[in-house]
Amino acid sequence: MKDSDRKALATIPVVVVIGALLAVAGSQGGAVVGGIPVFALAVGAAFLIQWLAFIPAFLAQTEKFYDLTGSLSYIAVTLLLVLLTPGIDARGLLLAALVLVWAARLGTFLFRRISRAGKDDRFDEIKPSLVRFLSVWTMQGIWVAFTAAAAWVAMTSANRVALDGFAVAGLLVWVAGFGCEVLADSQKSRFSADPANKGKFISTGLWAKSRHPNYFGEILLWVGVAIIALPVLQGWQWVALISPVFVALLITKVSGVPHLEKKADTKWGGQADYEAYKKNTPVLIPRI
Protein backbone atom coordinates (compact mmCIF):
# COMPACT_ATOMS: atom_id res chain seq x y z
CA MET A 1 0.00 0.00 0.00
CA LYS A 2 1.30 3.43 -0.94
CA ASP A 3 1.97 6.07 1.70
CA SER A 4 -0.82 8.22 0.27
CA ASP A 5 -3.24 5.31 0.66
CA ARG A 6 -2.13 4.70 4.26
CA LYS A 7 -2.67 8.36 5.14
CA ALA A 8 -6.11 8.29 3.54
CA LEU A 9 -7.00 5.10 5.40
CA ALA A 10 -5.97 6.70 8.69
CA THR A 11 -7.88 9.89 7.89
CA ILE A 12 -11.29 8.24 7.45
CA PRO A 13 -11.83 7.04 11.07
CA VAL A 14 -10.43 10.30 12.45
CA VAL A 15 -12.93 12.32 10.41
CA VAL A 16 -15.79 10.03 11.48
CA VAL A 17 -14.85 10.39 15.16
CA ILE A 18 -14.74 14.18 14.82
CA GLY A 19 -18.18 14.05 13.24
CA ALA A 20 -19.46 11.89 16.09
CA LEU A 21 -18.14 14.34 18.69
CA LEU A 22 -19.87 17.20 16.86
CA ALA A 23 -23.09 15.18 16.81
CA VAL A 24 -22.95 14.52 20.56
CA ALA A 25 -22.11 18.12 21.51
CA GLY A 26 -24.62 19.74 19.19
CA SER A 27 -27.39 17.41 20.31
CA GLN A 28 -27.31 18.62 23.93
CA GLY A 29 -30.59 20.38 24.66
CA GLY A 30 -31.92 19.53 21.22
CA ALA A 31 -35.00 17.80 19.83
CA VAL A 32 -35.22 14.02 20.02
CA VAL A 33 -37.17 11.63 17.79
CA GLY A 34 -37.53 7.98 18.72
CA GLY A 35 -34.89 8.40 21.40
CA ILE A 36 -32.32 9.70 18.90
CA PRO A 37 -31.23 13.38 18.84
CA VAL A 38 -32.35 15.01 15.61
CA PHE A 39 -29.05 16.85 15.17
CA ALA A 40 -27.13 13.59 15.50
CA LEU A 41 -29.35 12.13 12.76
CA ALA A 42 -28.43 15.12 10.59
CA VAL A 43 -24.70 14.57 11.02
CA GLY A 44 -25.07 10.84 10.35
CA ALA A 45 -27.14 11.51 7.23
CA ALA A 46 -24.50 13.94 5.93
CA PHE A 47 -21.92 11.14 5.99
CA LEU A 48 -24.27 8.42 4.73
CA ILE A 49 -25.21 10.39 1.63
CA GLN A 50 -21.53 10.81 0.70
CA TRP A 51 -20.77 7.12 1.15
CA LEU A 52 -23.75 6.05 -0.96
CA ALA A 53 -22.79 8.50 -3.73
CA PHE A 54 -19.16 7.33 -3.58
CA ILE A 55 -20.04 3.83 -4.80
CA PRO A 56 -21.25 4.72 -8.32
CA ALA A 57 -18.70 7.55 -8.52
CA PHE A 58 -15.81 5.15 -7.91
CA LEU A 59 -17.18 2.50 -10.26
CA ALA A 60 -17.57 5.09 -13.01
CA GLN A 61 -14.31 6.85 -12.04
CA THR A 62 -15.96 10.24 -12.09
CA GLU A 63 -15.96 13.29 -9.85
CA LYS A 64 -18.66 14.99 -11.88
CA PHE A 65 -21.30 14.63 -9.16
CA TYR A 66 -19.04 15.32 -6.16
CA ASP A 67 -19.92 18.99 -5.66
CA LEU A 68 -23.55 18.38 -6.61
CA THR A 69 -23.82 15.66 -3.98
CA GLY A 70 -22.46 18.03 -1.34
CA SER A 71 -25.09 20.64 -2.19
CA LEU A 72 -27.89 18.08 -2.31
CA SER A 73 -26.77 16.87 1.12
CA TYR A 74 -27.42 20.32 2.59
CA ILE A 75 -30.84 20.41 0.96
CA ALA A 76 -31.89 16.88 1.91
CA VAL A 77 -30.72 17.06 5.53
CA THR A 78 -32.13 20.54 6.10
CA LEU A 79 -35.54 19.46 4.80
CA LEU A 80 -35.31 16.36 7.00
CA LEU A 81 -34.72 18.55 10.05
CA VAL A 82 -37.72 20.73 9.20
CA LEU A 83 -39.90 17.60 9.09
CA LEU A 84 -38.45 15.90 12.19
CA THR A 85 -38.04 18.84 14.59
CA PRO A 86 -41.18 19.15 16.75
CA GLY A 87 -42.61 22.67 16.81
CA ILE A 88 -39.89 24.23 14.67
CA ASP A 89 -40.24 28.01 14.99
CA ALA A 90 -39.78 31.04 12.73
CA ARG A 91 -36.02 31.27 13.46
CA GLY A 92 -35.57 27.64 12.50
CA LEU A 93 -37.55 28.09 9.30
CA LEU A 94 -35.58 31.22 8.42
CA LEU A 95 -32.29 29.35 8.86
CA ALA A 96 -33.60 26.44 6.81
CA ALA A 97 -34.60 28.80 4.00
CA LEU A 98 -31.18 30.47 3.94
CA VAL A 99 -29.35 27.13 3.79
CA LEU A 100 -31.66 25.85 1.04
CA VAL A 101 -31.27 28.97 -1.12
CA TRP A 102 -27.48 28.94 -0.75
CA ALA A 103 -27.14 25.20 -1.44
CA ALA A 104 -29.44 25.25 -4.48
CA ARG A 105 -27.57 28.19 -6.01
CA LEU A 106 -24.10 26.84 -5.31
CA GLY A 107 -24.92 23.30 -6.41
CA THR A 108 -26.34 24.50 -9.71
CA PHE A 109 -23.37 26.79 -10.32
CA LEU A 110 -20.74 24.12 -9.55
CA PHE A 111 -22.49 21.43 -11.57
CA ARG A 112 -22.73 23.70 -14.60
CA ARG A 113 -19.08 24.61 -14.23
CA ILE A 114 -17.79 21.03 -14.12
CA SER A 115 -20.16 20.06 -16.94
CA ARG A 116 -18.53 22.70 -19.11
CA ALA A 117 -15.00 21.80 -18.02
CA GLY A 118 -15.63 18.05 -18.23
CA LYS A 119 -13.46 17.28 -15.19
CA ASP A 120 -11.88 18.57 -12.00
CA ASP A 121 -8.11 18.11 -12.15
CA ARG A 122 -7.89 17.93 -8.35
CA PHE A 123 -9.20 14.35 -8.58
CA ASP A 124 -6.92 13.03 -11.34
CA GLU A 125 -4.53 11.23 -8.98
CA ILE A 126 -7.17 10.41 -6.36
CA LYS A 127 -9.89 8.61 -8.34
CA PRO A 128 -8.00 5.37 -9.11
CA SER A 129 -7.41 4.69 -5.40
CA LEU A 130 -10.48 3.37 -3.58
CA VAL A 131 -9.16 4.50 -0.19
CA ARG A 132 -8.12 8.01 -1.28
CA PHE A 133 -11.30 8.61 -3.24
CA LEU A 134 -13.40 7.37 -0.31
CA SER A 135 -11.50 9.68 2.03
CA VAL A 136 -12.41 12.82 0.04
CA TRP A 137 -16.07 11.80 0.03
CA THR A 138 -15.86 11.21 3.78
CA MET A 139 -14.26 14.62 4.26
CA GLN A 140 -17.13 16.13 2.30
CA GLY A 141 -19.41 14.67 4.96
CA ILE A 142 -17.61 16.57 7.73
CA TRP A 143 -17.55 19.69 5.53
CA VAL A 144 -21.33 19.56 5.22
CA ALA A 145 -21.86 18.92 8.95
CA PHE A 146 -19.41 21.57 10.19
CA THR A 147 -20.54 24.23 7.73
CA ALA A 148 -24.25 23.80 8.50
CA ALA A 149 -23.73 23.21 12.23
CA ALA A 150 -24.91 26.64 13.41
CA ALA A 151 -28.10 26.45 11.34
CA TRP A 152 -28.86 22.81 12.17
CA VAL A 153 -28.19 23.13 15.91
CA ALA A 154 -30.39 26.23 16.16
CA MET A 155 -33.15 24.56 14.14
CA THR A 156 -33.22 21.52 16.44
CA SER A 157 -32.62 23.34 19.74
CA ALA A 158 -35.34 22.98 22.36
CA ASN A 159 -34.66 26.59 23.34
CA ARG A 160 -37.03 28.83 21.38
CA VAL A 161 -36.54 32.58 20.97
CA ALA A 162 -38.77 34.79 18.84
CA LEU A 163 -37.23 36.60 15.90
CA ASP A 164 -35.25 39.56 17.21
CA GLY A 165 -32.43 41.96 16.43
CA PHE A 166 -29.99 39.07 16.00
CA ALA A 167 -32.23 37.60 13.32
CA VAL A 168 -32.46 40.91 11.46
CA ALA A 169 -28.71 41.63 11.74
CA GLY A 170 -27.79 38.09 10.71
CA LEU A 171 -30.14 38.19 7.75
CA LEU A 172 -28.63 41.46 6.51
CA VAL A 173 -25.11 40.01 6.82
CA TRP A 174 -26.23 36.85 5.00
CA VAL A 175 -27.81 38.86 2.17
CA ALA A 176 -24.62 40.91 1.78
CA GLY A 177 -22.47 37.80 1.67
CA PHE A 178 -24.78 35.89 -0.66
CA GLY A 179 -25.06 38.85 -3.00
CA CYS A 180 -21.28 39.27 -3.07
CA GLU A 181 -20.75 35.58 -3.87
CA VAL A 182 -23.40 35.44 -6.59
CA LEU A 183 -22.23 38.65 -8.27
CA ALA A 184 -18.57 37.62 -8.18
CA ASP A 185 -19.32 34.18 -9.65
CA SER A 186 -21.50 35.76 -12.34
CA GLN A 187 -18.82 38.29 -13.29
CA LYS A 188 -16.15 35.60 -13.55
CA SER A 189 -18.39 33.30 -15.59
CA ARG A 190 -19.13 36.06 -18.10
CA PHE A 191 -15.44 36.98 -18.26
CA SER A 192 -14.38 33.38 -18.90
CA ALA A 193 -17.08 32.86 -21.52
CA ASP A 194 -15.74 35.74 -23.66
CA PRO A 195 -13.25 34.35 -26.21
CA ALA A 196 -11.39 37.66 -26.10
CA ASN A 197 -10.40 36.91 -22.49
CA LYS A 198 -8.86 33.51 -23.18
CA GLY A 199 -5.66 33.14 -21.19
CA LYS A 200 -6.33 36.31 -19.18
CA PHE A 201 -7.16 36.79 -15.50
CA ILE A 202 -10.16 38.77 -14.28
CA SER A 203 -9.45 42.09 -12.57
CA THR A 204 -12.72 43.95 -13.11
CA GLY A 205 -15.92 44.35 -11.11
CA LEU A 206 -15.69 42.91 -7.61
CA TRP A 207 -12.45 41.24 -8.69
CA ALA A 208 -10.85 44.69 -8.78
CA LYS A 209 -11.57 44.97 -5.04
CA SER A 210 -10.51 41.47 -3.98
CA ARG A 211 -8.70 38.56 -5.60
CA HIS A 212 -11.33 36.20 -4.18
CA PRO A 213 -14.58 38.16 -3.62
CA ASN A 214 -16.73 35.03 -3.99
CA TYR A 215 -14.91 33.41 -1.04
CA PHE A 216 -15.32 36.59 1.01
CA GLY A 217 -19.05 36.40 0.35
CA GLU A 218 -19.10 32.73 1.34
CA ILE A 219 -17.51 33.44 4.71
CA LEU A 220 -19.74 36.45 5.31
CA LEU A 221 -23.00 34.59 4.70
CA TRP A 222 -22.10 31.85 7.20
CA VAL A 223 -21.25 34.54 9.76
CA GLY A 224 -24.78 35.81 9.15
CA VAL A 225 -26.21 32.34 9.82
CA ALA A 226 -24.24 32.12 13.08
CA ILE A 227 -25.55 35.53 14.21
CA ILE A 228 -29.15 34.37 13.65
CA ALA A 229 -28.45 31.18 15.62
CA LEU A 230 -26.77 32.90 18.61
CA PRO A 231 -29.82 33.57 20.87
CA VAL A 232 -30.88 29.91 21.08
CA LEU A 233 -27.49 28.29 21.68
CA GLN A 234 -26.84 26.95 25.16
CA GLY A 235 -24.39 24.59 26.84
CA TRP A 236 -22.49 22.38 24.42
CA GLN A 237 -24.55 23.77 21.55
CA TRP A 238 -22.07 26.65 21.41
CA VAL A 239 -19.84 24.24 19.48
CA ALA A 240 -22.03 25.20 16.50
CA LEU A 241 -20.15 28.48 16.23
CA ILE A 242 -17.35 26.45 14.67
CA SER A 243 -19.36 26.83 11.44
CA PRO A 244 -18.08 30.24 10.18
CA VAL A 245 -14.64 29.59 11.69
CA PHE A 246 -14.40 26.27 9.84
CA VAL A 247 -15.52 27.87 6.57
CA ALA A 248 -12.96 30.66 6.92
CA LEU A 249 -10.10 28.28 7.73
CA LEU A 250 -11.03 25.90 4.94
CA ILE A 251 -11.14 28.71 2.40
CA THR A 252 -8.04 30.61 3.51
CA LYS A 253 -5.77 27.75 4.59
CA VAL A 254 -6.78 24.54 2.83
CA SER A 255 -8.70 24.13 -0.42
CA GLY A 256 -9.79 27.58 -1.51
CA VAL A 257 -7.44 30.53 -1.68
CA PRO A 258 -4.11 28.60 -1.45
CA HIS A 259 -5.03 26.31 -4.36
CA LEU A 260 -6.19 29.13 -6.64
CA GLU A 261 -3.31 31.44 -5.72
CA LYS A 262 -0.81 28.71 -6.57
CA LYS A 263 -2.60 27.98 -9.83
CA ALA A 264 -2.66 31.67 -10.77
CA ASP A 265 1.02 32.15 -9.90
CA THR A 266 1.92 29.21 -12.12
CA LYS A 267 -0.11 30.59 -15.01
CA TRP A 268 0.55 34.33 -14.83
CA GLY A 269 3.45 34.73 -12.41
CA GLY A 270 6.08 37.10 -13.78
CA GLN A 271 3.64 39.03 -15.97
CA ALA A 272 3.81 42.73 -15.11
CA ASP A 273 0.02 43.22 -15.13
CA TYR A 274 -0.61 40.20 -12.91
CA GLU A 275 2.14 41.09 -10.46
CA ALA A 276 0.73 44.64 -10.21
CA TYR A 277 -2.78 43.27 -9.69
CA LYS A 278 -1.54 40.90 -7.00
CA LYS A 279 0.40 43.66 -5.24
CA ASN A 280 -2.44 46.19 -5.25
CA THR A 281 -5.48 43.95 -4.67
CA PRO A 282 -6.28 42.34 -1.28
CA VAL A 283 -6.40 38.55 -1.22
CA LEU A 284 -9.83 38.28 0.43
CA ILE A 285 -11.39 41.27 2.18
CA PRO A 286 -12.42 43.77 -0.53
CA ARG A 287 -10.74 47.14 -0.63
CA ILE A 288 -13.36 49.86 -0.19
C-alpha positions in Angstrom: 0.0 0.0 0.0 1.3 3.4 -0.9 2.0 6.1 1.7 -0.8 8.2 0.3 -3.2 5.3 0.7 -2.1 4.7 4.3 -2.7 8.4 5.1 -6.1 8.3 3.5 -7.0 5.1 5.4 -6.0 6.7 8.7 -7.9 9.9 7.9 -11.3 8.2 7.5 -11.8 7.0 11.1 -10.4 10.3 12.5 -12.9 12.3 10.4 -15.8 10.0 11.5 -14.8 10.4 15.2 -14.7 14.2 14.8 -18.2 14.1 13.2 -19.5 11.9 16.1 -18.1 14.3 18.7 -19.9 17.2 16.9 -23.1 15.2 16.8 -22.9 14.5 20.6 -22.1 18.1 21.5 -24.6 19.7 19.2 -27.4 17.4 20.3 -27.3 18.6 23.9 -30.6 20.4 24.7 -31.9 19.5 21.2 -35.0 17.8 19.8 -35.2 14.0 20.0 -37.2 11.6 17.8 -37.5 8.0 18.7 -34.9 8.4 21.4 -32.3 9.7 18.9 -31.2 13.4 18.8 -32.3 15.0 15.6 -29.0 16.9 15.2 -27.1 13.6 15.5 -29.3 12.1 12.8 -28.4 15.1 10.6 -24.7 14.6 11.0 -25.1 10.8 10.3 -27.1 11.5 7.2 -24.5 13.9 5.9 -21.9 11.1 6.0 -24.3 8.4 4.7 -25.2 10.4 1.6 -21.5 10.8 0.7 -20.8 7.1 1.1 -23.7 6.1 -1.0 -22.8 8.5 -3.7 -19.2 7.3 -3.6 -20.0 3.8 -4.8 -21.2 4.7 -8.3 -18.7 7.5 -8.5 -15.8 5.1 -7.9 -17.2 2.5 -10.3 -17.6 5.1 -13.0 -14.3 6.8 -12.0 -16.0 10.2 -12.1 -16.0 13.3 -9.8 -18.7 15.0 -11.9 -21.3 14.6 -9.2 -19.0 15.3 -6.2 -19.9 19.0 -5.7 -23.6 18.4 -6.6 -23.8 15.7 -4.0 -22.5 18.0 -1.3 -25.1 20.6 -2.2 -27.9 18.1 -2.3 -26.8 16.9 1.1 -27.4 20.3 2.6 -30.8 20.4 1.0 -31.9 16.9 1.9 -30.7 17.1 5.5 -32.1 20.5 6.1 -35.5 19.5 4.8 -35.3 16.4 7.0 -34.7 18.5 10.1 -37.7 20.7 9.2 -39.9 17.6 9.1 -38.5 15.9 12.2 -38.0 18.8 14.6 -41.2 19.2 16.7 -42.6 22.7 16.8 -39.9 24.2 14.7 -40.2 28.0 15.0 -39.8 31.0 12.7 -36.0 31.3 13.5 -35.6 27.6 12.5 -37.6 28.1 9.3 -35.6 31.2 8.4 -32.3 29.4 8.9 -33.6 26.4 6.8 -34.6 28.8 4.0 -31.2 30.5 3.9 -29.3 27.1 3.8 -31.7 25.9 1.0 -31.3 29.0 -1.1 -27.5 28.9 -0.7 -27.1 25.2 -1.4 -29.4 25.2 -4.5 -27.6 28.2 -6.0 -24.1 26.8 -5.3 -24.9 23.3 -6.4 -26.3 24.5 -9.7 -23.4 26.8 -10.3 -20.7 24.1 -9.5 -22.5 21.4 -11.6 -22.7 23.7 -14.6 -19.1 24.6 -14.2 -17.8 21.0 -14.1 -20.2 20.1 -16.9 -18.5 22.7 -19.1 -15.0 21.8 -18.0 -15.6 18.1 -18.2 -13.5 17.3 -15.2 -11.9 18.6 -12.0 -8.1 18.1 -12.1 -7.9 17.9 -8.3 -9.2 14.4 -8.6 -6.9 13.0 -11.3 -4.5 11.2 -9.0 -7.2 10.4 -6.4 -9.9 8.6 -8.3 -8.0 5.4 -9.1 -7.4 4.7 -5.4 -10.5 3.4 -3.6 -9.2 4.5 -0.2 -8.1 8.0 -1.3 -11.3 8.6 -3.2 -13.4 7.4 -0.3 -11.5 9.7 2.0 -12.4 12.8 0.0 -16.1 11.8 0.0 -15.9 11.2 3.8 -14.3 14.6 4.3 -17.1 16.1 2.3 -19.4 14.7 5.0 -17.6 16.6 7.7 -17.5 19.7 5.5 -21.3 19.6 5.2 -21.9 18.9 8.9 -19.4 21.6 10.2 -20.5 24.2 7.7 -24.3 23.8 8.5 -23.7 23.2 12.2 -24.9 26.6 13.4 -28.1 26.4 11.3 -28.9 22.8 12.2 -28.2 23.1 15.9 -30.4 26.2 16.2 -33.1 24.6 14.1 -33.2 21.5 16.4 -32.6 23.3 19.7 -35.3 23.0 22.4 -34.7 26.6 23.3 -37.0 28.8 21.4 -36.5 32.6 21.0 -38.8 34.8 18.8 -37.2 36.6 15.9 -35.2 39.6 17.2 -32.4 42.0 16.4 -30.0 39.1 16.0 -32.2 37.6 13.3 -32.5 40.9 11.5 -28.7 41.6 11.7 -27.8 38.1 10.7 -30.1 38.2 7.7 -28.6 41.5 6.5 -25.1 40.0 6.8 -26.2 36.9 5.0 -27.8 38.9 2.2 -24.6 40.9 1.8 -22.5 37.8 1.7 -24.8 35.9 -0.7 -25.1 38.9 -3.0 -21.3 39.3 -3.1 -20.8 35.6 -3.9 -23.4 35.4 -6.6 -22.2 38.7 -8.3 -18.6 37.6 -8.2 -19.3 34.2 -9.7 -21.5 35.8 -12.3 -18.8 38.3 -13.3 -16.2 35.6 -13.6 -18.4 33.3 -15.6 -19.1 36.1 -18.1 -15.4 37.0 -18.3 -14.4 33.4 -18.9 -17.1 32.9 -21.5 -15.7 35.7 -23.7 -13.2 34.3 -26.2 -11.4 37.7 -26.1 -10.4 36.9 -22.5 -8.9 33.5 -23.2 -5.7 33.1 -21.2 -6.3 36.3 -19.2 -7.2 36.8 -15.5 -10.2 38.8 -14.3 -9.4 42.1 -12.6 -12.7 43.9 -13.1 -15.9 44.4 -11.1 -15.7 42.9 -7.6 -12.4 41.2 -8.7 -10.8 44.7 -8.8 -11.6 45.0 -5.0 -10.5 41.5 -4.0 -8.7 38.6 -5.6 -11.3 36.2 -4.2 -14.6 38.2 -3.6 -16.7 35.0 -4.0 -14.9 33.4 -1.0 -15.3 36.6 1.0 -19.1 36.4 0.4 -19.1 32.7 1.3 -17.5 33.4 4.7 -19.7 36.4 5.3 -23.0 34.6 4.7 -22.1 31.9 7.2 -21.3 34.5 9.8 -24.8 35.8 9.2 -26.2 32.3 9.8 -24.2 32.1 13.1 -25.6 35.5 14.2 -29.1 34.4 13.7 -28.4 31.2 15.6 -26.8 32.9 18.6 -29.8 33.6 20.9 -30.9 29.9 21.1 -27.5 28.3 21.7 -26.8 26.9 25.2 -24.4 24.6 26.8 -22.5 22.4 24.4 -24.5 23.8 21.6 -22.1 26.7 21.4 -19.8 24.2 19.5 -22.0 25.2 16.5 -20.1 28.5 16.2 -17.4 26.4 14.7 -19.4 26.8 11.4 -18.1 30.2 10.2 -14.6 29.6 11.7 -14.4 26.3 9.8 -15.5 27.9 6.6 -13.0 30.7 6.9 -10.1 28.3 7.7 -11.0 25.9 4.9 -11.1 28.7 2.4 -8.0 30.6 3.5 -5.8 27.8 4.6 -6.8 24.5 2.8 -8.7 24.1 -0.4 -9.8 27.6 -1.5 -7.4 30.5 -1.7 -4.1 28.6 -1.5 -5.0 26.3 -4.4 -6.2 29.1 -6.6 -3.3 31.4 -5.7 -0.8 28.7 -6.6 -2.6 28.0 -9.8 -2.7 31.7 -10.8 1.0 32.2 -9.9 1.9 29.2 -12.1 -0.1 30.6 -15.0 0.6 34.3 -14.8 3.4 34.7 -12.4 6.1 37.1 -13.8 3.6 39.0 -16.0 3.8 42.7 -15.1 0.0 43.2 -15.1 -0.6 40.2 -12.9 2.1 41.1 -10.5 0.7 44.6 -10.2 -2.8 43.3 -9.7 -1.5 40.9 -7.0 0.4 43.7 -5.2 -2.4 46.2 -5.2 -5.5 43.9 -4.7 -6.3 42.3 -1.3 -6.4 38.6 -1.2 -9.8 38.3 0.4 -11.4 41.3 2.2 -12.4 43.8 -0.5 -10.7 47.1 -0.6 -13.4 49.9 -0.2 
